[in-house]
Amino acid sequence: MSATVEIPGGIAANRASSGLQVEGEVVQRVVVDRSCRLPVLFFFAAGLAWLLLGSLFGFIASFKMHHPEFLADWSWLTWGRVRVAHLNMVAYGWASQAGIGVGIWLMSRLCRAPLRAPGLTLVAGLFWNLGVTIGVAGILAGHSQSIEWLEFPKYATPLLFVAYALVGIWAVLMFVNRRPGHVYVSQWYLFAAFLWFPWLYGTANVIMQAFPLKGVTYGAVNWWFAHNVLGLWFTPIGLAAAYYMIPKVIGRPVHSYYLSALGFWSLALFYSWNGMHHLIGGPFPIWLITASVVASFMMLIPVLTVAINHHMTMRGHFGRLAESPTLRFTVFGAMIYTLVSLQGVSMAIPAWNKITHFTHYTVGHAHLGMYGFFSMIMFGSMYYIVPRLVGCEWRSPTLIKWHFWLSAYGIILMVLALSVGGFLQGAYLLDPATPFEYVVKSTMLFLQSRSVSGVAIASAHLIFGFHFALMLLRLGRTGGEATTFLSREVRS
Amino acid sequence: MTLPILLIVLVGFGLAASAVAALYWAARNGQLQDFERGAQSIFDEGEPVGVPTDRVFRRRTRKPKSA
């Protein structure tokens, strides 16, 4: 088996010099990595395409907030459609696909087995992109559903569900056929995410679209779904990647593996109760909201276990942030995870929610989670995974640094602007003496700042897209220096 | 109308039951024992504990010196 494996440029020599002792392991890792090359690169490339387009739409939506006349003459590009298109492009086009790509690679590595049924994942990818394309076109044409996070028109939903069910079936196949041994915490997170999402998506669509519920239950199901997409789909994938990447890059096992198991099971237990805290103050039974607020506070357990674990794992190794792009993005994302989760808990406090609800503050929180946490960890994982799939190293560390700093400063500026602006907006709106026009005008500076941050973030994505395209074309650096399959210490 | 609701509730219970079953399996299978070894399962002889695996920025600064 090992003799027939063709190992990309420059690595063969390293392998020979690394000694026979490690050869079996190395070849196995190479086989596993290579087996998932096509599907993973497909999901990454498609995800990045949606990210670039989604960033453009996000910028248009942001610019319209302070220049409402911008592109306002064409119904397809009016604010109500552009914002929704942005959300769905980045959530389902970019974030979900990056997550599936990272998930496929991680599952294969952690199952210590080559990818099974690659055709299944590719068909799922095609269906998924077809669904997102039709859905976004439908939204721009004005067929959007008035359900947050489920705005795709009815005719796009079955395509997405088929794609998603295929990914779920694939995950079961992989898990059942894994090599014997320990099931690592990342695998728990991934396997759970891959099974939870089809359930969430299927349930929400059956009782909101196919056989719609009536009255306030409709709103309750809406937020049960929308919040669980974040907590039971994106969060587990992001944490799975962080739990693998951080120890792997610094070469040190997770500080407390016990805590990681506790974190997983408490997330599984508490998260799905959280959604109703979006409905504080709404016409809902008070026990429903109260149970959700309590569950939101219980989230402190999984959040703090993850925070303590990652911090203690990193302790004494923070210097490595200077060497590894993967670590830089992943640790940034992991820190933001703690921050955004604590912020989320605070926003479930009714007194604070009264101010922040329905303001730009919530928008800032959403971006902090989906971008600062999830997307940054996905970037970090892609910096680790892509060289191992294409067999060459990233062309330019300078481009990676620009990507990191533009993204990091961009998201920090965006969240600061929206948090301060949103707080002022909320406080003014609660004061009947303040004229509405004054409230709107007072947010102007913050909205303009948000557009500036959008330019920074979009530039970061252009840089990353360009760099990724170079990697796809095998224009990365090759030769004995590659970290792709062996680290330099073992080789030398 | 009641049939889909019934189905949804049953699937929900099924999922919750599967989570309990998974936890039970994990405990019986020894997945929740010997955490020390579990944490090390992502390392092997090729990429052992104590060896970093991603040093893109570092290599750039070293290269001119050795070349």
Interface residues (C-beta under 8 A of the other chain):
Chain A: S18 Q21 V22 E25 V26 R29 L110 G181 H182 V183 Y184 V185 L195 W196 W199 G202 T203 V206 I207 A210 F211 Y244 P247 K248 V249 I250 G251 R252 P253 V254 S256 Y257 Y258 S260 A261 W265 A268 R320 A322 E323 S324 P325 T326 L327 Y383 Y384 E393 W394 P397 I400 K401 E481 T483 L486 S487 R488 E489 V490
Chain B: M1 P4 I5 L7 I8 V11 G12 L15 A19 L23 A26 Q31 L32 F35 E36 R37 G38 A39 Q40 S41 I42 F43 D44 E45 G46 E47 P48 V49 G50 V51 P52 T53 D54 R55 V56 F57 R58 R59 R60 K63
